[in-house]
Amino acid sequence: MREAGERLHEVTNGWSEDRWNLPYAAGKWSARLIITHLAHTEMALGTRVRLALAVPGYIAQNFDQDAWLAKESHTPARESVDAFFALGRMNCSLFESLSAEDLGTALTHPEQGTLTVDWVIHQLAGHQRHHLPQLERIARMPEPKPPAWSVADIVRRLVEDEGYRAGLTARISSRTEAPEVIEALVSYARGRQVTLGHALARQVLTAAGVSWEAV
């Protein structure tokens, strides 16, 4: 598992937001959704192991990956990456400390019947190896071309997409966003209109440390 995590870091380190939004194939999950799902699985199966070790006769709950992902489909990739590696390190430390008796601890799954802690750990390791080739495929794709933009497009995404708001705030704060985009957003924020779009534009600029009020 540590090797798979190191390889995942090697593959995805330094990716742009546009690359994180690329799917590995038409109609499939984007890299951002894959890494969020991987973090979810570290959380879910790591918790399953801990409960099995702590609760005699533990009966596991189903892990509905699609239901979890639907609630966090806009999570910024960087947050999911950080969660994946933090949870992975905790899980590996626990798993490596377990005795043979611990690994043989039984639990019950409503669909898969009787399992052991060792089985769950191997399931988690196999799960990482299953998704790693998908990220490797995305890494080999050409760098996405920046999409054409307009102020109207930016405002629409600010209103509709919380993940985009967080990403735009981070890019403006680090000054990695295109200067013309920042200038256009400042100009828009200075408008006298009282709309949700104007409020969000002002919120993003303020959070990023950019003054938008006319001097």
MARNUSE-23265 format. One record per residue (C-alpha): residue in one letter; x, y, z. Coordinates in pm, whole numbers, plus 50000, padded with zeros to 5 digits. Example, Ala and Ser with C-alpha at 12.3 -4.5 7.8 and 13.67 -1.06 7.14 Angstrom:
% residues 2
{fivo = a, xx = 51230, yy = 49550, zz = 50780}
{fivo = s, xx = 51367, yy = 49894, zz = 50714}
//
This chain:
% residues 215
{fivo = m, xx = 50000, yy = 50000, zz = 50000}
{fivo = r, xx = 50285, yy = 50238, zz = 50074}
{fivo = e, xx = 50431, yy = 50166, zz = 49730}
{fivo = a, xx = 50097, yy = 50236, zz = 49559}
{fivo = g, xx = 50068, yy = 50564, zz = 49750}
{fivo = e, xx = 50420, yy = 50667, zz = 49650}
{fivo = r, xx = 50345, yy = 50586, zz = 49288}
{fivo = l, xx = 50021, yy = 50785, zz = 49301}
{fivo = h, xx = 50212, yy = 51086, zz = 49436}
{fivo = e, xx = 50475, yy = 51048, zz = 49164}
{fivo = v, xx = 50207, yy = 51033, zz = 48892}
{fivo = t, xx = 49991, yy = 51326, zz = 49008}
{fivo = n, xx = 50241, yy = 51565, zz = 49166}
{fivo = g, xx = 50216, yy = 51912, zz = 49014}
{fivo = w, xx = 49897, yy = 51851, zz = 48818}
{fivo = s, xx = 49695, yy = 52152, zz = 48708}
{fivo = e, xx = 49328, yy = 52181, zz = 48797}
{fivo = d, xx = 49244, yy = 52121, zz = 48430}
{fivo = r, xx = 49426, yy = 51787, zz = 48436}
{fivo = w, xx = 49249, yy = 51684, zz = 48756}
{fivo = n, xx = 48921, yy = 51743, zz = 48573}
{fivo = l, xx = 49013, yy = 51508, zz = 48286}
{fivo = p, xx = 48830, yy = 51171, zz = 48274}
{fivo = y, xx = 49042, yy = 50864, zz = 48203}
{fivo = a, xx = 48795, yy = 50768, zz = 47927}
{fivo = a, xx = 48476, yy = 50910, zz = 47776}
{fivo = g, xx = 48192, yy = 50900, zz = 48026}
{fivo = k, xx = 48417, yy = 50786, zz = 48312}
{fivo = w, xx = 48524, yy = 50952, zz = 48636}
{fivo = s, xx = 48763, yy = 51245, zz = 48627}
{fivo = a, xx = 49092, yy = 51226, zz = 48814}
{fivo = r, xx = 48941, yy = 51455, zz = 49079}
{fivo = l, xx = 48655, yy = 51213, zz = 49139}
{fivo = i, xx = 48894, yy = 50917, zz = 49147}
{fivo = i, xx = 49115, yy = 51071, zz = 49416}
{fivo = t, xx = 48809, yy = 51171, zz = 49621}
{fivo = h, xx = 48683, yy = 50813, zz = 49593}
{fivo = l, xx = 49024, yy = 50680, zz = 49699}
{fivo = a, xx = 49017, yy = 50905, zz = 50007}
{fivo = h, xx = 48664, yy = 50784, zz = 50085}
{fivo = t, xx = 48777, yy = 50423, zz = 50062}
{fivo = e, xx = 49073, yy = 50481, zz = 50294}
{fivo = m, xx = 48827, yy = 50632, zz = 50540}
{fivo = a, xx = 48555, yy = 50367, zz = 50502}
{fivo = l, xx = 48768, yy = 50052, zz = 50501}
{fivo = g, xx = 49012, yy = 50186, zz = 50759}
{fivo = t, xx = 48717, yy = 50252, zz = 50989}
{fivo = r, xx = 48579, yy = 49906, zz = 50912}
{fivo = v, xx = 48906, yy = 49749, zz = 51030}
{fivo = r, xx = 48912, yy = 49960, zz = 51347}
{fivo = l, xx = 48553, yy = 49876, zz = 51436}
{fivo = a, xx = 48612, yy = 49506, zz = 51374}
{fivo = l, xx = 48910, yy = 49515, zz = 51610}
{fivo = a, xx = 48723, yy = 49711, zz = 51879}
{fivo = v, xx = 48366, yy = 49572, zz = 51861}
{fivo = p, xx = 48318, yy = 49197, zz = 51919}
{fivo = g, xx = 48090, yy = 49045, zz = 51656}
{fivo = y, xx = 48101, yy = 49363, zz = 51448}
{fivo = i, xx = 47852, yy = 49380, zz = 51159}
{fivo = a, xx = 47972, yy = 49613, zz = 50883}
{fivo = q, xx = 47750, yy = 49857, zz = 50696}
{fivo = n, xx = 47745, yy = 49876, zz = 50319}
{fivo = f, xx = 47976, yy = 50137, zz = 50167}
{fivo = d, xx = 47781, yy = 50299, zz = 49883}
{fivo = q, xx = 48061, yy = 50466, zz = 49688}
{fivo = d, xx = 47829, yy = 50649, zz = 49450}
{fivo = a, xx = 47619, yy = 50796, zz = 49731}
{fivo = w, xx = 47932, yy = 50920, zz = 49909}
{fivo = l, xx = 48076, yy = 51071, zz = 49592}
{fivo = a, xx = 47749, yy = 51242, zz = 49501}
{fivo = k, xx = 47771, yy = 51446, zz = 49822}
{fivo = e, xx = 48133, yy = 51551, zz = 49761}
{fivo = s, xx = 48163, yy = 51566, zz = 49386}
{fivo = h, xx = 48288, yy = 51926, zz = 49400}
{fivo = t, xx = 48564, yy = 51869, zz = 49657}
{fivo = p, xx = 48885, yy = 52034, zz = 49528}
{fivo = a, xx = 49142, yy = 51778, zz = 49418}
{fivo = r, xx = 49411, yy = 51910, zz = 49651}
{fivo = e, xx = 49189, yy = 51856, zz = 49957}
{fivo = s, xx = 49116, yy = 51498, zz = 49849}
{fivo = v, xx = 49487, yy = 51433, zz = 49781}
{fivo = d, xx = 49582, yy = 51557, zz = 50127}
{fivo = a, xx = 49307, yy = 51345, zz = 50287}
{fivo = f, xx = 49409, yy = 51035, zz = 50092}
{fivo = f, xx = 49773, yy = 51052, zz = 50199}
{fivo = a, xx = 49696, yy = 51141, zz = 50561}
{fivo = l, xx = 49444, yy = 50858, zz = 50598}
{fivo = g, xx = 49673, yy = 50621, zz = 50410}
{fivo = r, xx = 49962, yy = 50686, zz = 50645}
{fivo = m, xx = 49742, yy = 50626, zz = 50948}
{fivo = n, xx = 49603, yy = 50306, zz = 50800}
{fivo = c, xx = 49945, yy = 50169, zz = 50706}
{fivo = s, xx = 50079, yy = 50241, zz = 51054}
{fivo = l, xx = 49788, yy = 50052, zz = 51210}
{fivo = f, xx = 49796, yy = 49761, zz = 50967}
{fivo = e, xx = 50170, yy = 49708, zz = 51009}
{fivo = s, xx = 50129, yy = 49689, zz = 51386}
{fivo = l, xx = 49864, yy = 49414, zz = 51386}
{fivo = s, xx = 49938, yy = 49067, zz = 51516}
{fivo = a, xx = 49836, yy = 48745, zz = 51343}
{fivo = e, xx = 49549, yy = 48721, zz = 51591}
{fivo = d, xx = 49435, yy = 49074, zz = 51502}
{fivo = l, xx = 49447, yy = 48996, zz = 51130}
{fivo = g, xx = 49228, yy = 48692, zz = 51186}
{fivo = t, xx = 48957, yy = 48892, zz = 51365}
{fivo = a, xx = 48621, yy = 48817, zz = 51204}
{fivo = l, xx = 48346, yy = 49057, zz = 51104}
{fivo = t, xx = 48021, yy = 49014, zz = 50916}
{fivo = h, xx = 47924, yy = 49191, zz = 50595}
{fivo = p, xx = 47557, yy = 49199, zz = 50493}
{fivo = e, xx = 47637, yy = 49088, zz = 50136}
{fivo = q, xx = 47976, yy = 48916, zz = 50157}
{fivo = g, xx = 47921, yy = 48718, zz = 50476}
{fivo = t, xx = 48204, yy = 48647, zz = 50719}
{fivo = l, xx = 48526, yy = 48835, zz = 50650}
{fivo = t, xx = 48850, yy = 48892, zz = 50838}
{fivo = v, xx = 49051, yy = 49205, zz = 50907}
{fivo = d, xx = 49326, yy = 49066, zz = 50685}
{fivo = w, xx = 49077, yy = 49029, zz = 50398}
{fivo = v, xx = 48964, yy = 49393, zz = 50432}
{fivo = i, xx = 49325, yy = 49515, zz = 50431}
{fivo = h, xx = 49398, yy = 49321, zz = 50112}
{fivo = q, xx = 49076, yy = 49456, zz = 49961}
{fivo = l, xx = 49195, yy = 49810, zz = 50028}
{fivo = a, xx = 49538, yy = 49743, zz = 49878}
{fivo = g, xx = 49384, yy = 49590, zz = 49566}
{fivo = h, xx = 49149, yy = 49884, zz = 49534}
{fivo = q, xx = 49439, yy = 50128, zz = 49510}
{fivo = r, xx = 49607, yy = 49917, zz = 49243}
{fivo = h, xx = 49280, yy = 49906, zz = 49049}
{fivo = h, xx = 49254, yy = 50285, zz = 49020}
{fivo = l, xx = 49623, yy = 50369, zz = 48977}
{fivo = p, xx = 49633, yy = 50277, zz = 48603}
{fivo = q, xx = 49343, yy = 50517, zz = 48544}
{fivo = l, xx = 49546, yy = 50804, zz = 48687}
{fivo = e, xx = 49851, yy = 50690, zz = 48493}
{fivo = r, xx = 49644, yy = 50706, zz = 48174}
{fivo = i, xx = 49537, yy = 51064, zz = 48255}
{fivo = a, xx = 49902, yy = 51155, zz = 48324}
{fivo = r, xx = 49992, yy = 51051, zz = 47968}
{fivo = m, xx = 49722, yy = 51270, zz = 47809}
{fivo = p, xx = 49822, yy = 51600, zz = 47646}
{fivo = e, xx = 49800, yy = 51902, zz = 47872}
{fivo = p, xx = 49446, yy = 52042, zz = 47842}
{fivo = k, xx = 49420, yy = 52371, zz = 47658}
{fivo = p, xx = 49284, yy = 52653, zz = 47874}
{fivo = p, xx = 48919, yy = 52704, zz = 47778}
{fivo = a, xx = 48802, yy = 53030, zz = 47629}
{fivo = w, xx = 48644, yy = 53238, zz = 47900}
{fivo = s, xx = 48420, yy = 53534, zz = 47956}
{fivo = v, xx = 48313, yy = 53719, zz = 48269}
{fivo = a, xx = 47966, yy = 53569, zz = 48228}
{fivo = d, xx = 48114, yy = 53217, zz = 48228}
{fivo = i, xx = 48320, yy = 53288, zz = 48539}
{fivo = v, xx = 48022, yy = 53431, zz = 48727}
{fivo = r, xx = 47800, yy = 53142, zz = 48625}
{fivo = r, xx = 48055, yy = 52893, zz = 48761}
{fivo = l, xx = 48097, yy = 53096, zz = 49080}
{fivo = v, xx = 47724, yy = 53063, zz = 49141}
{fivo = e, xx = 47690, yy = 52697, zz = 49041}
{fivo = d, xx = 48014, yy = 52530, zz = 49149}
{fivo = e, xx = 48152, yy = 52557, zz = 49504}
{fivo = g, xx = 48463, yy = 52365, zz = 49402}
{fivo = y, xx = 48533, yy = 52617, zz = 49126}
{fivo = r, xx = 48496, yy = 52903, zz = 49376}
{fivo = a, xx = 48751, yy = 52742, zz = 49607}
{fivo = g, xx = 48989, yy = 52673, zz = 49319}
{fivo = l, xx = 48959, yy = 53025, zz = 49178}
{fivo = t, xx = 49020, yy = 53174, zz = 49523}
{fivo = a, xx = 49334, yy = 52964, zz = 49562}
{fivo = r, xx = 49465, yy = 53054, zz = 49215}
{fivo = i, xx = 49405, yy = 53426, zz = 49266}
{fivo = s, xx = 49562, yy = 53413, zz = 49614}
{fivo = s, xx = 49875, yy = 53243, zz = 49476}
{fivo = r, xx = 49867, yy = 53469, zz = 49167}
{fivo = t, xx = 49864, yy = 53168, zz = 48935}
{fivo = e, xx = 49538, yy = 53279, zz = 48774}
{fivo = a, xx = 49570, yy = 53472, zz = 48449}
{fivo = p, xx = 49607, yy = 53847, zz = 48524}
{fivo = e, xx = 49337, yy = 53932, zz = 48270}
{fivo = v, xx = 49090, yy = 53709, zz = 48453}
{fivo = i, xx = 49166, yy = 53878, zz = 48786}
{fivo = e, xx = 49134, yy = 54222, zz = 48629}
{fivo = a, xx = 48802, yy = 54132, zz = 48469}
{fivo = l, xx = 48668, yy = 53994, zz = 48798}
{fivo = v, xx = 48776, yy = 54310, zz = 48985}
{fivo = s, xx = 48601, yy = 54525, zz = 48727}
{fivo = y, xx = 48287, yy = 54313, zz = 48758}
{fivo = a, xx = 48297, yy = 54326, zz = 49140}
{fivo = r, xx = 48303, yy = 54706, zz = 49131}
{fivo = g, xx = 47963, yy = 54715, zz = 48963}
{fivo = r, xx = 47679, yy = 54862, zz = 49162}
{fivo = q, xx = 47446, yy = 54567, zz = 49105}
{fivo = v, xx = 47335, yy = 54367, zz = 49406}
{fivo = t, xx = 47329, yy = 54011, zz = 49272}
{fivo = l, xx = 47456, yy = 53677, zz = 49396}
{fivo = g, xx = 47721, yy = 53682, zz = 49125}
{fivo = h, xx = 47856, yy = 54018, zz = 49238}
{fivo = a, xx = 47851, yy = 53910, zz = 49602}
{fivo = l, xx = 48045, yy = 53591, zz = 49524}
{fivo = a, xx = 48298, yy = 53776, zz = 49305}
{fivo = r, xx = 48364, yy = 54018, zz = 49592}
{fivo = q, xx = 48386, yy = 53730, zz = 49838}
{fivo = v, xx = 48643, yy = 53545, zz = 49626}
{fivo = l, xx = 48858, yy = 53853, zz = 49570}
{fivo = t, xx = 48848, yy = 53950, zz = 49938}
{fivo = a, xx = 48941, yy = 53596, zz = 50047}
{fivo = a, xx = 49229, yy = 53599, zz = 49797}
{fivo = g, xx = 49360, yy = 53930, zz = 49931}
{fivo = v, xx = 49273, yy = 54138, zz = 49624}
{fivo = s, xx = 49125, yy = 54482, zz = 49670}
{fivo = w, xx = 48824, yy = 54534, zz = 49446}
{fivo = e, xx = 48674, yy = 54855, zz = 49584}
{fivo = a, xx = 48731, yy = 55158, zz = 49361}
{fivo = v, xx = 48981, yy = 55403, zz = 49502}
//
